[in-house]
Amino acid sequence: MTPVDLLDLDSLLDDEERQIRSVVRRLVDDRVRPHVADWYERGHVPARELAREFGRLGLLGMHLTGYGCAGSTAVAYGLACLELEAGDSGVRSLVSVQGSLAMYAIWRYGSEEQKQRWLPAMATGEAIGCFGLTEPDHGSDPASMATRARRDGDDWLLHGGKMWITNAPVADVAVIWARAEEGVRGFAVPLDSPGVSVREIRRKMSLRASLTGEIALDDVRLPADALLPGAAGLKAPLSCLTEARHGIVWGALGAARDCLETTLAYAGTRTQFGRPLAGFQLTQAKLADMAVEWQKGFLLALHLGRLADAGKLRPEQVSVGKLNNVREALAIARQCRTILGANGVSGEYPIMRHANNLESVLTYEGTSEIHQLVIGQRLTGLNAFA
Ligand SMILES: Cc1cc2nc3c(=O)[nH]c(=O)nc-3n(C[C@H](O)[C@H](O)[C@H](O)COP(=O)(O)OP(=O)(O)OC[C@H]3O[C@@H](n4cnc5c(N)ncnc54)[C@H](O)[C@@H]3O)c2cc1C
């Protein structure tokens, strides 16, 4: 239980869920917290090393079954995301992209041979995966993607480029989505294939403890068995995004909790006008409003997680969670920043790092506007995307 758990929402978790959460929290305390400010400042993270440690704990592809994956519940996976993101959104992104995007795509749509080749190595962190949907000119509207796949004898030729791809600079395999004659198809592309080049995107002001890259595909020749046979049409990558968004619904709460806990501690000891900041009514109003939003966000995440575990979670429900929890987490981070005054902008405290990270989280896996459109379509029956 944390100080922000006013409603004792902990009591809604079972012992195993609480235990998984404690294990991940300890890992984050030991391996992430002491170093993350430095990683963030340098714009670098020891991704391979972390992936192996996360793999040892069974956090990679944690909610998948077989092939060395832990087969945990969606709620347990969500709690792990929350704890990882309490460390840093970039570190949680490493795990989300690996498990919910790259591994999930292969697990759900791959051939048995592809699963055997990639999933056990990805579950231990020996192999790192990434997921290439976004392109330089096509973000929110992936249906108009320009990357092409065409058959050449038994082979496939891939041509185009993917942009803003998490883990790409360190990845061994990319799940690449491309338009073929029959529609959008997915491919498991080893990143050492001739014709593939990866450029790291530097100078990000957000998610700096995460590696992001651009992938250029210059007539990359792939054998027939690189195609993910089960993935036909855009609904395949969109189903992977639904998986990852569920993790984000939880993860964003972790960043917000870290901001809140830091702020409570700070406001309790920092004195102005002869009393601690926490003793001012205006500060308490801010703290109360933030704690209320955090609790509501947790209830929402838990409800969606339980729906996922019952096999009933629908994409527009995940949109409700992603829209609300990331928006509120960002609002909490910004409000906490005000309570720390000048120290709020310092890298000595985690607040500004979380706030900056959440700007990316607000944008990736569907922007807030796109989730509003998804929910609006469900409410009205009208498609207002274009
Ligand atoms: C750090 C980071 C990591 C990422 N990792 C990955 C990854 O691993 N794999 C991957 O494939 N992608 C990744 N992305 C890309 C991300 O998913 C896209 O940035 C996102 O989908 C938005 O696309 P865009 O940036 O091209 O913005 P655009 O689509 O150009 O949108 C710009 C603005 O216009 C708004 N907009 C667009 N269409 C509409 C509409 N119909 N109505 C109203 N408003 C609209 C958007 O909401 C947004 O506010 C990552 C991005 C970041 C920042």
The ligand as an SDF file (V2000), in Angstrom:
LIG
                    3D

 53 58  0  0  0  0  0  0  0  0999 V2000
    9.3240    8.1380  -28.4100 C   0  0  0  0  0  0  0  0  0  0  0  0
    8.4080    7.5030  -29.4200 C   0  0  0  0  0  0  0  0  0  0  0  0
    8.4660    6.1300  -29.6340 C   0  0  0  0  0  0  0  0  0  0  0  0
    7.6430    5.5330  -30.6180 C   0  0  0  0  0  0  0  0  0  0  0  0
    7.7290    4.1670  -30.8450 N   0  0  0  0  0  0  0  0  0  0  0  0
    7.0600    3.6220  -31.8940 C   0  0  0  0  0  0  0  0  0  0  0  0
    7.2350    2.2320  -32.2340 C   0  0  0  0  0  0  0  0  0  0  0  0
    7.9310    1.4930  -31.5490 O   0  0  0  0  0  0  0  0  0  0  0  0
    6.6190    1.7570  -33.3520 N   0  0  0  0  0  0  0  0  0  0  0  0
    5.8380    2.5490  -34.1520 C   0  0  0  0  0  0  0  0  0  0  0  0
    5.3170    2.0480  -35.1480 O   0  0  0  0  0  0  0  0  0  0  0  0
    5.6290    3.8620  -33.8400 N   0  0  0  0  0  0  0  0  0  0  0  0
    6.2200    4.4180  -32.7360 C   0  0  0  0  0  0  0  0  0  0  0  0
    6.0380    5.7430  -32.4240 N   0  0  0  0  0  0  0  0  0  0  0  0
    5.2430    6.5850  -33.3140 C   0  0  0  0  0  0  0  0  0  0  0  0
    3.8930    6.9700  -32.7600 C   0  0  0  0  0  0  0  0  0  0  0  0
    3.0460    5.8620  -32.6940 O   0  0  0  0  0  0  0  0  0  0  0  0
    3.3330    8.1010  -33.6490 C   0  0  0  0  0  0  0  0  0  0  0  0
    4.1230    9.2560  -33.3580 O   0  0  0  0  0  0  0  0  0  0  0  0
    1.8590    8.3800  -33.4110 C   0  0  0  0  0  0  0  0  0  0  0  0
    1.0700    7.3510  -33.9330 O   0  0  0  0  0  0  0  0  0  0  0  0
    1.4120    9.7160  -34.0510 C   0  0  0  0  0  0  0  0  0  0  0  0
    1.8500    9.8070  -35.3620 O   0  0  0  0  0  0  0  0  0  0  0  0
    2.6270   11.1410  -35.8560 P   0  0  0  0  0  0  0  0  0  0  0  0
    3.7120   11.4450  -34.8780 O   0  0  0  0  0  0  0  0  0  0  0  0
    3.0090   10.9200  -37.2730 O   0  0  0  0  0  0  0  0  0  0  0  0
    1.5840   12.3140  -35.7350 O   0  0  0  0  0  0  0  0  0  0  0  0
    0.4380   12.6950  -36.8000 P   0  0  0  0  0  0  0  0  0  0  0  0
   -0.3290   11.4890  -37.1920 O   0  0  0  0  0  0  0  0  0  0  0  0
    1.0610   13.5340  -37.8550 O   0  0  0  0  0  0  0  0  0  0  0  0
   -0.5050   13.5970  -35.8790 O   0  0  0  0  0  0  0  0  0  0  0  0
   -0.1480   14.9400  -35.4880 C   0  0  0  0  0  0  0  0  0  0  0  0
   -1.2980   15.5290  -34.7090 C   0  0  0  0  0  0  0  0  0  0  0  0
   -2.4840   15.5270  -35.5140 O   0  0  0  0  0  0  0  0  0  0  0  0
   -3.5290   14.8480  -34.8440 C   0  0  0  0  0  0  0  0  0  0  0  0
   -4.3710   14.1200  -35.8070 N   0  0  0  0  0  0  0  0  0  0  0  0
   -3.9990   13.2120  -36.7420 C   0  0  0  0  0  0  0  0  0  0  0  0
   -5.0660   12.7410  -37.3990 N   0  0  0  0  0  0  0  0  0  0  0  0
   -6.1510   13.3690  -36.8580 C   0  0  0  0  0  0  0  0  0  0  0  0
   -7.5560   13.2970  -37.0940 C   0  0  0  0  0  0  0  0  0  0  0  0
   -8.0910   12.4700  -37.9970 N   0  0  0  0  0  0  0  0  0  0  0  0
   -8.3590   14.1060  -36.3600 N   0  0  0  0  0  0  0  0  0  0  0  0
   -7.8520   14.9170  -35.4000 C   0  0  0  0  0  0  0  0  0  0  0  0
   -6.5480   15.0140  -35.1360 N   0  0  0  0  0  0  0  0  0  0  0  0
   -5.7000   14.2380  -35.8490 C   0  0  0  0  0  0  0  0  0  0  0  0
   -2.8220   13.8760  -33.9140 C   0  0  0  0  0  0  0  0  0  0  0  0
   -3.6820   13.4920  -32.8400 O   0  0  0  0  0  0  0  0  0  0  0  0
   -1.6410   14.7140  -33.4530 C   0  0  0  0  0  0  0  0  0  0  0  0
   -2.0470   15.5800  -32.4290 O   0  0  0  0  0  0  0  0  0  0  0  0
    6.7870    6.3420  -31.3880 C   0  0  0  0  0  0  0  0  0  0  0  0
    6.7240    7.7320  -31.1350 C   0  0  0  0  0  0  0  0  0  0  0  0
    7.5170    8.3020  -30.1560 C   0  0  0  0  0  0  0  0  0  0  0  0
    7.4270    9.7930  -29.9080 C   0  0  0  0  0  0  0  0  0  0  0  0
  1  2  1  0
  2  3  1  0
  2 52  2  0
  3  4  2  0
  4  5  1  0
  4 50  1  0
  5  6  2  0
  6  7  1  0
  6 13  1  0
  7  8  2  0
  7  9  1  0
  9 10  1  0
 10 11  2  0
 10 12  1  0
 12 13  2  0
 13 14  1  0
 14 15  1  0
 14 50  1  0
 15 16  1  0
 16 17  1  0
 16 18  1  0
 18 19  1  0
 18 20  1  0
 20 21  1  0
 20 22  1  0
 22 23  1  0
 23 24  1  0
 24 25  2  0
 24 26  1  0
 24 27  1  0
 27 28  1  0
 28 29  2  0
 28 30  1  0
 28 31  1  0
 31 32  1  0
 32 33  1  0
 33 34  1  0
 33 48  1  0
 34 35  1  0
 35 36  1  0
 35 46  1  0
 36 37  1  0
 36 45  1  0
 37 38  2  0
 38 39  1  0
 39 40  1  0
 39 45  2  0
 40 41  1  0
 40 42  2  0
 42 43  1  0
 43 44  2  0
 44 45  1  0
 46 47  1  0
 46 48  1  0
 48 49  1  0
 50 51  2  0
 51 52  1  0
 52 53  1  0
M  END
$$$$
